[in-house]
Amino acid sequence: MLGYIIDFTLVALLIIGITAVIGVVLNGIGEKFFGGKTKDVSFNNAANTQTGWKGVGGNAKKSFWNN
């Protein structure tokens, strides 16, 4: 029974991992070859939306490690 659970888990992780990698690769290929003139539209729209936003995070506090 333990062997079945280990096998099932390994196969599930491989299927999920391979699917994720293939999705990223095919998306990159699709944007590169079939994007046409609109390759950077999404990035440009996001950058235009974020212009003028305040920075977040403030100043880094000094600690023992970064004096």
N, C-alpha and C positions, 0 to 999 in steps of 0.2 A: 504494500500500500504506500509506503514511503517513497519507493521508486517511482510509482505512478505520479505522485504529487510533484516530485522533483522534475520528472520528464515533462509534465504538463506546464509547470512554471517556466522551464527553460524554453519550451516551444512557444509559449505565450510571449515571453520577453523577446525572443528572436523575431516573431511575427510583428510585434509592435515596433521594435527597433528598425527592422528592414522597411516597414511601411513609412515610418517617419523620415528615414534617410532618402528613400525614393521620392517622397513628396517634396522635400527640399531641393533635391537635384533636378527634378522635372520642372519645378517652379522656376528655378534659375535658368534652365534651358529655354523654357517658354518665354520668359521675359527677355532673354538675350536675343533669340532668333525671331520671335513673333511679336515683340513689343512695339515695333515700329517707332513712331515719333513719341509715343506716350510712355517711354520706359521709366521716366522719373516723375510722372505725374503725382503718384501717391506721396512720394518723398517731398516734392515741392509743395504740395498742398499742406502737408503736416508742418513743414518749416514755415510757411506763410501764416498758418494758424498760430504758431507759437511765438511769433515775433512780438516783442514787447512784454512777454511774461516775466514775472519776477523769478530770480534764481531761488532755488530751494536748498536748504542745508546749512546755511550760516557759516560761521568761521569754525575751523577745526580747533578743538580744544587741545592744549598741550598735555601730553601724557608722559609717562616715564620713557616710552620707547621713541618718541619723536620730539626731542628737545631741540 
